[in-house]
Amino acid sequence: MDEIKKIVEENLNETKEFLKDLIRIESISGIGEEKIQNFIYEKFKKFGDCKLIKIDENIKNDPEYTFSDKDCDYSIRKNLVLEIGENKGKTLILNTHSDTVPASNWEKAFIPEEKDGYIYGRGACDAKGQIATIYLVLLTLKKMNIEIKGKLIVEIVIEEEIGGNGTLSLIRQGYNGDFVIVLEPTELKITPSNRGAVWFKLELFGKSVHMGKIWEGVNAIEKFCYLYTKLKDFERRLIEDSKNVPLFEKFKQPVQLNFGVIKGGNWPSMVCGKVEVEGGIGFLPNKTLNEIKREFEDVIKNCGDEWIVSNYKLSFPKLHNDSYSIPVDHILVKTMENACKEAGIMPIVEGFIASCDARLFNKVGKMPVIVFGPGGLDDAHSECEKIKIEDIKKGSEVILRTILKLQEA
């Protein structure tokens, strides 16, 4: 056993307890991150220059900002940034998030349980297990007394689950790196390419009358039923256009058009005067976010129904995550592949079928970025969320070896 493996193993028990403490802190996205950020700060400040960075309320005016159903107050919720080393070489950013989705149907979500080599609890893999992986990296670096020749920046951000506002704020505040690793549950696969996702809100306006004079009305429900078939045709074209996009070939349906919420009418004997439809579109790096928005609206404009064309409103008020990709032969990808081999893990390079903050580093910050981490998407957001302890150990070792190799890049 080499020194890295030995010291990672020695620090694993402390890391497990740290993860359990994180799970005990309820940190729902957009409202509850203050306590957990303060807790992480107290744990991380021993490793280097650690700060809690305020988010300016003006971030809400940024075109990349993502709004949610909540009115997000930034007066007490802050991002955490830890800096180690000096600007005498390359800078690597390790980024993940402390916020989680709610756990309304999981009674013991915030009571961590260790069983059969796993730790269970809300955020266990998405993404408190990722924070624990970074913690194990930092413990090992400190124990080995490794001097960082360039700079290592660790970012623990808020509001990833809403759409990335914490990361967006740090990019706008000037935190830049030569390389970025965003920790999310990828099953320890190296993912240099991410699917995009955008949520839409479509409003169709009809003419409401009593059903006794139905011929004088225009039923918005019926208009949507007509438009639905046109939009499903668009989905089929999108699927066809996206066949064999590199790194996504294995997935059954990596692109999709989903209708998630439909609201319409308020009385059985009245012709429905308005329908609201909310849904999402998943797309691959062969399409940009702006292309998807334009093509989606073109379907409505060219649907062949003059009433619909003159009586609709389309908006994208919430999630708007672009897709992105970096070359598979990029030095960051190749370095991590070699780090996996040294750690005894077969390197697998494929696309990430979810969207996350990585696209902000690439699209907004113009930085090369990959997504990597222990745990799997099957567990993320689930009512039995868990992470394998052994994979936290393996993931931290891969990242450690990547850090050391990139110092020589």
Contacts in CASP RR format, 6 or more apart in sequence:
PFRMAT RR
TARGET T0000
AUTHOR 0000-0000-0000
METHOD contacts of the structure
MODEL  1
MDEIKKIVEENLNETKEFLKDLIRIESISGIGEEKIQNFIYEKFKKFGDC
KLIKIDENIKNDPEYTFSDKDCDYSIRKNLVLEIGENKGKTLILNTHSDT
VPASNWEKAFIPEEKDGYIYGRGACDAKGQIATIYLVLLTLKKMNIEIKG
KLIVEIVIEEEIGGNGTLSLIRQGYNGDFVIVLEPTELKITPSNRGAVWF
KLELFGKSVHMGKIWEGVNAIEKFCYLYTKLKDFERRLIEDSKNVPLFEK
FKQPVQLNFGVIKGGNWPSMVCGKVEVEGGIGFLPNKTLNEIKREFEDVI
KNCGDEWIVSNYKLSFPKLHNDSYSIPVDHILVKTMENACKEAGIMPIVE
GFIASCDARLFNKVGKMPVIVFGPGGLDDAHSECEKIKIEDIKKGSEVIL
RTILKLQEA
1 9 0 8 1.000
3 144 0 8 1.000
4 140 0 8 1.000
4 144 0 8 1.000
4 397 0 8 1.000
4 400 0 8 1.000
4 401 0 8 1.000
5 343 0 8 1.000
5 397 0 8 1.000
7 140 0 8 1.000
7 143 0 8 1.000
7 144 0 8 1.000
8 136 0 8 1.000
8 140 0 8 1.000
8 393 0 8 1.000
8 396 0 8 1.000
8 397 0 8 1.000
8 400 0 8 1.000
9 393 0 8 1.000
10 143 0 8 1.000
11 136 0 8 1.000
11 139 0 8 1.000
11 140 0 8 1.000
11 143 0 8 1.000
12 136 0 8 1.000
12 389 0 8 1.000
12 392 0 8 1.000
12 393 0 8 1.000
14 139 0 8 1.000
15 132 0 8 1.000
15 135 0 8 1.000
15 136 0 8 1.000
15 139 0 8 1.000
15 392 0 8 1.000
15 396 0 8 1.000
16 114 0 8 1.000
16 119 0 8 1.000
16 132 0 8 1.000
16 389 0 8 1.000
18 43 0 8 1.000
18 132 0 8 1.000
18 135 0 8 1.000
19 112 0 8 1.000
19 119 0 8 1.000
19 124 0 8 1.000
19 128 0 8 1.000
19 129 0 8 1.000
19 131 0 8 1.000
19 132 0 8 1.000
19 387 0 8 1.000
19 392 0 8 1.000
20 112 0 8 1.000
20 114 0 8 1.000
20 119 0 8 1.000
21 39 0 8 1.000
22 36 0 8 1.000
22 39 0 8 1.000
22 40 0 8 1.000
22 98 0 8 1.000
22 123 0 8 1.000
22 128 0 8 1.000
22 129 0 8 1.000
22 131 0 8 1.000
22 132 0 8 1.000
23 110 0 8 1.000
23 111 0 8 1.000
23 112 0 8 1.000
23 119 0 8 1.000
23 121 0 8 1.000
23 122 0 8 1.000
23 123 0 8 1.000
23 124 0 8 1.000
23 128 0 8 1.000
24 110 0 8 1.000
24 111 0 8 1.000
24 112 0 8 1.000
25 35 0 8 1.000
25 36 0 8 1.000
25 39 0 8 1.000
25 110 0 8 1.000
26 32 0 8 1.000
26 110 0 8 1.000
26 122 0 8 1.000
27 33 0 8 1.000
27 35 0 8 1.000
27 36 0 8 1.000
27 98 0 8 1.000
27 99 0 8 1.000
27 100 0 8 1.000
28 99 0 8 1.000
28 100 0 8 1.000
28 101 0 8 1.000
28 102 0 8 1.000
29 68 0 8 1.000
29 99 0 8 1.000
29 100 0 8 1.000
29 101 0 8 1.000
29 158 0 8 1.000
29 159 0 8 1.000
29 160 0 8 1.000
29 161 0 8 1.000
29 162 0 8 1.000
30 68 0 8 1.000
30 70 0 8 1.000
30 72 0 8 1.000
30 77 0 8 1.000
30 99 0 8 1.000
30 158 0 8 1.000
30 159 0 8 1.000
30 162 0 8 1.000
31 70 0 8 1.000
31 72 0 8 1.000
32 77 0 8 1.000
32 99 0 8 1.000
33 77 0 8 1.000
33 98 0 8 1.000
33 99 0 8 1.000
33 158 0 8 1.000
33 159 0 8 1.000
34 76 0 8 1.000
34 77 0 8 1.000
34 78 0 8 1.000
36 98 0 8 1.000
37 52 0 8 1.000
37 77 0 8 1.000
37 78 0 8 1.000
37 79 0 8 1.000
37 80 0 8 1.000
37 98 0 8 1.000
37 156 0 8 1.000
37 158 0 8 1.000
38 52 0 8 1.000
40 80 0 8 1.000
40 98 0 8 1.000
40 131 0 8 1.000
40 156 0 8 1.000
41 50 0 8 1.000
41 52 0 8 1.000
41 80 0 8 1.000
43 135 0 8 1.000
44 50 0 8 1.000
44 80 0 8 1.000
44 82 0 8 1.000
44 135 0 8 1.000
44 138 0 8 1.000
44 154 0 8 1.000
44 156 0 8 1.000
45 82 0 8 1.000
46 142 0 8 1.000
47 82 0 8 1.000
47 84 0 8 1.000
47 138 0 8 1.000
47 141 0 8 1.000
47 142 0 8 1.000
48 82 0 8 1.000
48 83 0 8 1.000
48 84 0 8 1.000
49 82 0 8 1.000
49 83 0 8 1.000
49 84 0 8 1.000
50 80 0 8 1.000
50 81 0 8 1.000
50 82 0 8 1.000
50 83 0 8 1.000
51 80 0 8 1.000
51 81 0 8 1.000
51 82 0 8 1.000
52 78 0 8 1.000
52 79 0 8 1.000
52 80 0 8 1.000
53 78 0 8 1.000
53 79 0 8 1.000
53 80 0 8 1.000
53 81 0 8 1.000
53 169 0 8 1.000
53 170 0 8 1.000
53 173 0 8 1.000
54 74 0 8 1.000
54 78 0 8 1.000
55 74 0 8 1.000
55 77 0 8 1.000
55 78 0 8 1.000
55 79 0 8 1.000
55 158 0 8 1.000
55 165 0 8 1.000
55 166 0 8 1.000
55 169 0 8 1.000
56 74 0 8 1.000
56 169 0 8 1.000
57 74 0 8 1.000
59 65 0 8 1.000
59 74 0 8 1.000
59 165 0 8 1.000
59 168 0 8 1.000
59 169 0 8 1.000
59 172 0 8 1.000
60 67 0 8 1.000
60 72 0 8 1.000
62 168 0 8 1.000
62 172 0 8 1.000
64 168 0 8 1.000
64 360 0 8 1.000
64 364 0 8 1.000
65 165 0 8 1.000
65 168 0 8 1.000
66 159 0 8 1.000
66 162 0 8 1.000
66 163 0 8 1.000
66 164 0 8 1.000
66 165 0 8 1.000
66 318 0 8 1.000
66 319 0 8 1.000
66 320 0 8 1.000
67 317 0 8 1.000
67 318 0 8 1.000
68 162 0 8 1.000
68 318 0 8 1.000
72 159 0 8 1.000
72 162 0 8 1.000
72 165 0 8 1.000
77 158 0 8 1.000
78 158 0 8 1.000
79 155 0 8 1.000
79 156 0 8 1.000
79 157 0 8 1.000
79 158 0 8 1.000
79 166 0 8 1.000
79 169 0 8 1.000
79 170 0 8 1.000
80 98 0 8 1.000
80 154 0 8 1.000
80 155 0 8 1.000
80 156 0 8 1.000
80 157 0 8 1.000
81 153 0 8 1.000
81 154 0 8 1.000
81 155 0 8 1.000
81 170 0 8 1.000
81 175 0 8 1.000
82 138 0 8 1.000
82 153 0 8 1.000
82 154 0 8 1.000
83 151 0 8 1.000
83 152 0 8 1.000
83 153 0 8 1.000
83 154 0 8 1.000
84 141 0 8 1.000
84 148 0 8 1.000
84 151 0 8 1.000
84 152 0 8 1.000
84 153 0 8 1.000
84 154 0 8 1.000
85 147 0 8 1.000
85 148 0 8 1.000
85 149 0 8 1.000
85 150 0 8 1.000
85 151 0 8 1.000
85 152 0 8 1.000
86 148 0 8 1.000
86 150 0 8 1.000
86 151 0 8 1.000
87 150 0 8 1.000
87 151 0 8 1.000
88 149 0 8 1.000
88 150 0 8 1.000
89 149 0 8 1.000
89 150 0 8 1.000
89 151 0 8 1.000
89 407 0 8 1.000
90 150 0 8 1.000
90 151 0 8 1.000
90 177 0 8 1.000
90 178 0 8 1.000
90 179 0 8 1.000
90 406 0 8 1.000
90 407 0 8 1.000
90 409 0 8 1.000
91 150 0 8 1.000
91 151 0 8 1.000
91 152 0 8 1.000
91 153 0 8 1.000
91 176 0 8 1.000
91 177 0 8 1.000
91 178 0 8 1.000
91 179 0 8 1.000
92 151 0 8 1.000
92 152 0 8 1.000
92 153 0 8 1.000
92 177 0 8 1.000
92 178 0 8 1.000
92 179 0 8 1.000
92 180 0 8 1.000
92 181 0 8 1.000
92 402 0 8 1.000
92 403 0 8 1.000
92 406 0 8 1.000
93 153 0 8 1.000
93 154 0 8 1.000
93 155 0 8 1.000
93 175 0 8 1.000
93 177 0 8 1.000
93 179 0 8 1.000
93 180 0 8 1.000
93 181 0 8 1.000
93 361 0 8 1.000
93 367 0 8 1.000
94 134 0 8 1.000
94 137 0 8 1.000
94 152 0 8 1.000
94 153 0 8 1.000
94 154 0 8 1.000
94 155 0 8 1.000
94 181 0 8 1.000
94 183 0 8 1.000
94 399 0 8 1.000
95 154 0 8 1.000
95 155 0 8 1.000
95 157 0 8 1.000
95 167 0 8 1.000
95 180 0 8 1.000
95 181 0 8 1.000
95 182 0 8 1.000
95 183 0 8 1.000
95 357 0 8 1.000
95 361 0 8 1.000
96 127 0 8 1.000
96 130 0 8 1.000
96 131 0 8 1.000
96 134 0 8 1.000
96 155 0 8 1.000
96 156 0 8 1.000
96 157 0 8 1.000
96 160 0 8 1.000
96 182 0 8 1.000
96 183 0 8 1.000
96 184 0 8 1.000
97 127 0 8 1.000
97 130 0 8 1.000
97 156 0 8 1.000
97 157 0 8 1.000
97 158 0 8 1.000
97 159 0 8 1.000
97 160 0 8 1.000
97 161 0 8 1.000
97 164 0 8 1.000
97 166 0 8 1.000
97 167 0 8 1.000
97 357 0 8 1.000
98 127 0 8 1.000
98 128 0 8 1.000
98 131 0 8 1.000
98 156 0 8 1.000
98 157 0 8 1.000
98 158 0 8 1.000
99 158 0 8 1.000
99 159 0 8 1.000
99 160 0 8 1.000
99 161 0 8 1.000
99 162 0 8 1.000
100 122 0 8 1.000
100 123 0 8 1.000
100 126 0 8 1.000
100 127 0 8 1.000
100 128 0 8 1.000
100 161 0 8 1.000
101 122 0 8 1.000
101 126 0 8 1.000
101 161 0 8 1.000
101 381 0 8 1.000
103 109 0 8 1.000
103 110 0 8 1.000
103 122 0 8 1.000
103 383 0 8 1.000
105 383 0 8 1.000
106 121 0 8 1.000
106 122 0 8 1.000
106 383 0 8 1.000
106 384 0 8 1.000
108 121 0 8 1.000
109 121 0 8 1.000
109 122 0 8 1.000
109 383 0 8 1.000
109 385 0 8 1.000
110 121 0 8 1.000
110 122 0 8 1.000
111 121 0 8 1.000
112 119 0 8 1.000
112 120 0 8 1.000
112 121 0 8 1.000
112 124 0 8 1.000
113 119 0 8 1.000
113 120 0 8 1.000
113 121 0 8 1.000
114 120 0 8 1.000
114 389 0 8 1.000
117 388 0 8 1.000
117 389 0 8 1.000
117 390 0 8 1.000
118 124 0 8 1.000
118 386 0 8 1.000
118 387 0 8 1.000
118 388 0 8 1.000
118 389 0 8 1.000
119 129 0 8 1.000
119 386 0 8 1.000
119 387 0 8 1.000
119 389 0 8 1.000
120 384 0 8 1.000
120 385 0 8 1.000
120 386 0 8 1.000
121 385 0 8 1.000
121 386 0 8 1.000
122 385 0 8 1.000
123 129 0 8 1.000
123 385 0 8 1.000
124 379 0 8 1.000
124 385 0 8 1.000
124 386 0 8 1.000
124 387 0 8 1.000
125 185 0 8 1.000
125 374 0 8 1.000
125 375 0 8 1.000
125 376 0 8 1.000
125 379 0 8 1.000
125 380 0 8 1.000
125 385 0 8 1.000
125 386 0 8 1.000
125 387 0 8 1.000
126 184 0 8 1.000
126 185 0 8 1.000
126 379 0 8 1.000
126 380 0 8 1.000
126 381 0 8 1.000
126 385 0 8 1.000
127 160 0 8 1.000
127 183 0 8 1.000
127 184 0 8 1.000
127 185 0 8 1.000
129 374 0 8 1.000
129 375 0 8 1.000
129 387 0 8 1.000
129 392 0 8 1.000
130 183 0 8 1.000
130 184 0 8 1.000
130 185 0 8 1.000
130 373 0 8 1.000
130 374 0 8 1.000
131 156 0 8 1.000
131 183 0 8 1.000
132 392 0 8 1.000
133 183 0 8 1.000
133 373 0 8 1.000
133 374 0 8 1.000
133 392 0 8 1.000
133 395 0 8 1.000
133 396 0 8 1.000
133 399 0 8 1.000
134 154 0 8 1.000
134 156 0 8 1.000
134 183 0 8 1.000
134 396 0 8 1.000
134 399 0 8 1.000
136 392 0 8 1.000
136 393 0 8 1.000
136 396 0 8 1.000
137 396 0 8 1.000
137 399 0 8 1.000
137 400 0 8 1.000
137 403 0 8 1.000
138 154 0 8 1.000
140 396 0 8 1.000
140 400 0 8 1.000
141 148 0 8 1.000
141 400 0 8 1.000
141 403 0 8 1.000
146 404 0 8 1.000
148 403 0 8 1.000
148 407 0 8 1.000
149 407 0 8 1.000
150 407 0 8 1.000
152 403 0 8 1.000
153 175 0 8 1.000
153 177 0 8 1.000
155 167 0 8 1.000
155 170 0 8 1.000
155 175 0 8 1.000
157 164 0 8 1.000
157 166 0 8 1.000
157 167 0 8 1.000
157 169 0 8 1.000
157 170 0 8 1.000
157 357 0 8 1.000
158 165 0 8 1.000
158 166 0 8 1.000
159 165 0 8 1.000
159 166 0 8 1.000
160 166 0 8 1.000
160 167 0 8 1.000
160 356 0 8 1.000
160 357 0 8 1.000
162 319 0 8 1.000
163 319 0 8 1.000
163 321 0 8 1.000
163 357 0 8 1.000
164 357 0 8 1.000
164 360 0 8 1.000
166 357 0 8 1.000
167 357 0 8 1.000
167 360 0 8 1.000
167 361 0 8 1.000
168 360 0 8 1.000
168 364 0 8 1.000
171 360 0 8 1.000
171 361 0 8 1.000
171 364 0 8 1.000
171 365 0 8 1.000
176 365 0 8 1.000
176 367 0 8 1.000
177 367 0 8 1.000
178 367 0 8 1.000
178 368 0 8 1.000
179 331 0 8 1.000
179 332 0 8 1.000
179 367 0 8 1.000
179 368 0 8 1.000
179 369 0 8 1.000
179 406 0 8 1.000
180 358 0 8 1.000
180 361 0 8 1.000
180 367 0 8 1.000
180 368 0 8 1.000
180 369 0 8 1.000
180 370 0 8 1.000
181 332 0 8 1.000
181 336 0 8 1.000
181 369 0 8 1.000
181 370 0 8 1.000
181 371 0 8 1.000
181 372 0 8 1.000
181 399 0 8 1.000
181 402 0 8 1.000
182 356 0 8 1.000
182 357 0 8 1.000
182 358 0 8 1.000
182 361 0 8 1.000
182 369 0 8 1.000
182 370 0 8 1.000
182 371 0 8 1.000
182 372 0 8 1.000
183 371 0 8 1.000
183 372 0 8 1.000
183 373 0 8 1.000
184 352 0 8 1.000
184 354 0 8 1.000
184 356 0 8 1.000
184 358 0 8 1.000
184 371 0 8 1.000
184 372 0 8 1.000
184 373 0 8 1.000
185 373 0 8 1.000
185 374 0 8 1.000
185 375 0 8 1.000
185 376 0 8 1.000
185 377 0 8 1.000
185 379 0 8 1.000
185 380 0 8 1.000
185 387 0 8 1.000
186 352 0 8 1.000
186 371 0 8 1.000
186 372 0 8 1.000
186 373 0 8 1.000
186 375 0 8 1.000
186 376 0 8 1.000
187 373 0 8 1.000
187 374 0 8 1.000
187 375 0 8 1.000
187 376 0 8 1.000
187 391 0 8 1.000
188 340 0 8 1.000
188 345 0 8 1.000
188 348 0 8 1.000
188 372 0 8 1.000
188 373 0 8 1.000
188 374 0 8 1.000
188 375 0 8 1.000
188 391 0 8 1.000
188 394 0 8 1.000
188 395 0 8 1.000
188 398 0 8 1.000
189 348 0 8 1.000
189 349 0 8 1.000
189 350 0 8 1.000
189 372 0 8 1.000
190 333 0 8 1.000
190 336 0 8 1.000
190 337 0 8 1.000
190 340 0 8 1.000
190 347 0 8 1.000
190 348 0 8 1.000
190 349 0 8 1.000
190 350 0 8 1.000
190 370 0 8 1.000
190 372 0 8 1.000
191 247 0 8 1.000
191 349 0 8 1.000
191 350 0 8 1.000
191 351 0 8 1.000
191 352 0 8 1.000
191 370 0 8 1.000
191 371 0 8 1.000
191 372 0 8 1.000
192 247 0 8 1.000
192 325 0 8 1.000
192 326 0 8 1.000
192 327 0 8 1.000
192 328 0 8 1.000
192 330 0 8 1.000
192 332 0 8 1.000
192 333 0 8 1.000
192 349 0 8 1.000
192 351 0 8 1.000
192 369 0 8 1.000
192 370 0 8 1.000
192 371 0 8 1.000
193 246 0 8 1.000
193 247 0 8 1.000
193 248 0 8 1.000
193 285 0 8 1.000
193 323 0 8 1.000
193 324 0 8 1.000
193 325 0 8 1.000
193 326 0 8 1.000
193 350 0 8 1.000
193 351 0 8 1.000
193 352 0 8 1.000
194 285 0 8 1.000
194 323 0 8 1.000
194 324 0 8 1.000
194 325 0 8 1.000
194 351 0 8 1.000
194 352 0 8 1.000
194 354 0 8 1.000
194 355 0 8 1.000
194 356 0 8 1.000
194 358 0 8 1.000
194 359 0 8 1.000
194 371 0 8 1.000
195 248 0 8 1.000
195 254 0 8 1.000
195 255 0 8 1.000
195 282 0 8 1.000
195 283 0 8 1.000
195 284 0 8 1.000
195 323 0 8 1.000
195 351 0 8 1.000
195 352 0 8 1.000
195 353 0 8 1.000
195 354 0 8 1.000
195 355 0 8 1.000
196 282 0 8 1.000
196 283 0 8 1.000
196 284 0 8 1.000
196 289 0 8 1.000
196 321 0 8 1.000
196 322 0 8 1.000
196 323 0 8 1.000
196 355 0 8 1.000
196 359 0 8 1.000
197 280 0 8 1.000
197 281 0 8 1.000
197 282 0 8 1.000
197 283 0 8 1.000
197 319 0 8 1.000
197 321 0 8 1.000
197 354 0 8 1.000
197 355 0 8 1.000
198 280 0 8 1.000
198 281 0 8 1.000
198 282 0 8 1.000
198 283 0 8 1.000
198 289 0 8 1.000
198 292 0 8 1.000
198 293 0 8 1.000
198 316 0 8 1.000
198 319 0 8 1.000
198 320 0 8 1.000
198 321 0 8 1.000
199 278 0 8 1.000
199 279 0 8 1.000
199 280 0 8 1.000
199 316 0 8 1.000
199 317 0 8 1.000
199 318 0 8 1.000
199 319 0 8 1.000
199 320 0 8 1.000
200 278 0 8 1.000
200 279 0 8 1.000
200 280 0 8 1.000
200 281 0 8 1.000
200 296 0 8 1.000
200 314 0 8 1.000
200 315 0 8 1.000
200 316 0 8 1.000
201 276 0 8 1.000
201 277 0 8 1.000
201 278 0 8 1.000
201 279 0 8 1.000
201 314 0 8 1.000
201 315 0 8 1.000
201 316 0 8 1.000
201 317 0 8 1.000
201 318 0 8 1.000
202 276 0 8 1.000
202 277 0 8 1.000
202 278 0 8 1.000
202 300 0 8 1.000
202 312 0 8 1.000
202 313 0 8 1.000
202 314 0 8 1.000
203 274 0 8 1.000
203 275 0 8 1.000
203 276 0 8 1.000
203 277 0 8 1.000
203 312 0 8 1.000
203 313 0 8 1.000
203 314 0 8 1.000
204 220 0 8 1.000
204 223 0 8 1.000
204 224 0 8 1.000
204 227 0 8 1.000
204 274 0 8 1.000
204 275 0 8 1.000
204 277 0 8 1.000
204 308 0 8 1.000
204 311 0 8 1.000
204 312 0 8 1.000
205 220 0 8 1.000
205 273 0 8 1.000
205 274 0 8 1.000
205 311 0 8 1.000
205 312 0 8 1.000
205 313 0 8 1.000
206 217 0 8 1.000
206 218 0 8 1.000
206 219 0 8 1.000
206 220 0 8 1.000
206 223 0 8 1.000
206 271 0 8 1.000
206 272 0 8 1.000
206 273 0 8 1.000
206 274 0 8 1.000
206 307 0 8 1.000
206 311 0 8 1.000
207 216 0 8 1.000
207 217 0 8 1.000
207 218 0 8 1.000
207 271 0 8 1.000
207 273 0 8 1.000
208 217 0 8 1.000
208 265 0 8 1.000
208 270 0 8 1.000
208 271 0 8 1.000
208 272 0 8 1.000
208 273 0 8 1.000
208 274 0 8 1.000
209 216 0 8 1.000
209 217 0 8 1.000
209 270 0 8 1.000
209 271 0 8 1.000
210 269 0 8 1.000
210 270 0 8 1.000
210 271 0 8 1.000
211 269 0 8 1.000
211 270 0 8 1.000
211 271 0 8 1.000
212 269 0 8 1.000
214 271 0 8 1.000
217 271 0 8 1.000
218 271 0 8 1.000
218 273 0 8 1.000
218 307 0 8 1.000
218 311 0 8 1.000
219 271 0 8 1.000
219 272 0 8 1.000
219 273 0 8 1.000
220 264 0 8 1.000
220 265 0 8 1.000
220 272 0 8 1.000
220 273 0 8 1.000
220 274 0 8 1.000
220 275 0 8 1.000
221 264 0 8 1.000
221 265 0 8 1.000
221 272 0 8 1.000
221 275 0 8 1.000
223 275 0 8 1.000
223 305 0 8 1.000
223 307 0 8 1.000
223 308 0 8 1.000
223 311 0 8 1.000
224 262 0 8 1.000
224 275 0 8 1.000
224 277 0 8 1.000
226 303 0 8 1.000
226 305 0 8 1.000
226 308 0 8 1.000
227 300 0 8 1.000
227 303 0 8 1.000
227 305 0 8 1.000
227 308 0 8 1.000
228 259 0 8 1.000
230 299 0 8 1.000
230 300 0 8 1.000
230 303 0 8 1.000
231 257 0 8 1.000
231 296 0 8 1.000
231 299 0 8 1.000
232 257 0 8 1.000
233 299 0 8 1.000
234 257 0 8 1.000
234 295 0 8 1.000
234 296 0 8 1.000
234 299 0 8 1.000
235 255 0 8 1.000
235 256 0 8 1.000
235 257 0 8 1.000
238 255 0 8 1.000
238 257 0 8 1.000
238 281 0 8 1.000
238 283 0 8 1.000
238 287 0 8 1.000
238 295 0 8 1.000
239 253 0 8 1.000
239 255 0 8 1.000
239 256 0 8 1.000
241 286 0 8 1.000
241 287 0 8 1.000
242 248 0 8 1.000
242 254 0 8 1.000
242 255 0 8 1.000
242 283 0 8 1.000
242 284 0 8 1.000
242 286 0 8 1.000
242 287 0 8 1.000
245 254 0 8 1.000
245 284 0 8 1.000
245 285 0 8 1.000
245 286 0 8 1.000
246 325 0 8 1.000
246 328 0 8 1.000
247 325 0 8 1.000
247 328 0 8 1.000
247 349 0 8 1.000
247 350 0 8 1.000
247 351 0 8 1.000
248 254 0 8 1.000
248 284 0 8 1.000
248 350 0 8 1.000
248 351 0 8 1.000
248 353 0 8 1.000
250 350 0 8 1.000
251 353 0 8 1.000
254 282 0 8 1.000
254 284 0 8 1.000
254 353 0 8 1.000
255 281 0 8 1.000
255 282 0 8 1.000
255 283 0 8 1.000
255 284 0 8 1.000
256 281 0 8 1.000
256 282 0 8 1.000
257 280 0 8 1.000
257 281 0 8 1.000
257 282 0 8 1.000
258 279 0 8 1.000
258 280 0 8 1.000
258 281 0 8 1.000
259 277 0 8 1.000
259 278 0 8 1.000
259 279 0 8 1.000
260 277 0 8 1.000
260 278 0 8 1.000
260 279 0 8 1.000
260 280 0 8 1.000
261 276 0 8 1.000
261 277 0 8 1.000
261 278 0 8 1.000
261 279 0 8 1.000
262 275 0 8 1.000
262 276 0 8 1.000
262 277 0 8 1.000
262 278 0 8 1.000
263 275 0 8 1.000
263 276 0 8 1.000
263 277 0 8 1.000
264 272 0 8 1.000
264 273 0 8 1.000
264 274 0 8 1.000
264 275 0 8 1.000
264 276 0 8 1.000
265 272 0 8 1.000
265 273 0 8 1.000
265 274 0 8 1.000
265 275 0 8 1.000
280 319 0 8 1.000
281 292 0 8 1.000
281 296 0 8 1.000
282 292 0 8 1.000
283 289 0 8 1.000
283 292 0 8 1.000
283 323 0 8 1.000
284 323 0 8 1.000
285 323 0 8 1.000
285 324 0 8 1.000
285 325 0 8 1.000
287 295 0 8 1.000
287 323 0 8 1.000
288 322 0 8 1.000
288 323 0 8 1.000
289 320 0 8 1.000
289 321 0 8 1.000
289 322 0 8 1.000
289 323 0 8 1.000
293 316 0 8 1.000
296 314 0 8 1.000
297 314 0 8 1.000
300 308 0 8 1.000
300 309 0 8 1.000
300 312 0 8 1.000
300 314 0 8 1.000
301 309 0 8 1.000
303 309 0 8 1.000
321 355 0 8 1.000
321 356 0 8 1.000
321 359 0 8 1.000
322 359 0 8 1.000
322 363 0 8 1.000
323 355 0 8 1.000
323 359 0 8 1.000
324 358 0 8 1.000
324 359 0 8 1.000
324 362 0 8 1.000
324 363 0 8 1.000
324 369 0 8 1.000
326 332 0 8 1.000
326 333 0 8 1.000
326 362 0 8 1.000
326 368 0 8 1.000
326 369 0 8 1.000
326 370 0 8 1.000
327 333 0 8 1.000
328 349 0 8 1.000
330 368 0 8 1.000
331 409 0 8 1.000
332 368 0 8 1.000
332 369 0 8 1.000
332 370 0 8 1.000
332 406 0 8 1.000
333 349 0 8 1.000
333 370 0 8 1.000
335 402 0 8 1.000
335 405 0 8 1.000
335 406 0 8 1.000
335 409 0 8 1.000
336 347 0 8 1.000
336 370 0 8 1.000
336 372 0 8 1.000
336 398 0 8 1.000
336 402 0 8 1.000
337 347 0 8 1.000
337 349 0 8 1.000
338 347 0 8 1.000
338 401 0 8 1.000
338 405 0 8 1.000
339 398 0 8 1.000
339 399 0 8 1.000
339 400 0 8 1.000
339 401 0 8 1.000
339 402 0 8 1.000
339 405 0 8 1.000
340 346 0 8 1.000
340 347 0 8 1.000
340 398 0 8 1.000
341 347 0 8 1.000
342 401 0 8 1.000
343 394 0 8 1.000
343 395 0 8 1.000
343 397 0 8 1.000
343 398 0 8 1.000
343 401 0 8 1.000
345 394 0 8 1.000
345 398 0 8 1.000
352 358 0 8 1.000
352 371 0 8 1.000
353 377 0 8 1.000
354 377 0 8 1.000
354 380 0 8 1.000
356 371 0 8 1.000
358 369 0 8 1.000
358 370 0 8 1.000
358 371 0 8 1.000
361 367 0 8 1.000
361 369 0 8 1.000
362 368 0 8 1.000
362 369 0 8 1.000
372 395 0 8 1.000
372 398 0 8 1.000
372 399 0 8 1.000
373 391 0 8 1.000
373 395 0 8 1.000
374 387 0 8 1.000
374 388 0 8 1.000
374 391 0 8 1.000
374 392 0 8 1.000
374 394 0 8 1.000
374 395 0 8 1.000
375 387 0 8 1.000
375 388 0 8 1.000
375 391 0 8 1.000
379 385 0 8 1.000
379 386 0 8 1.000
379 387 0 8 1.000
END
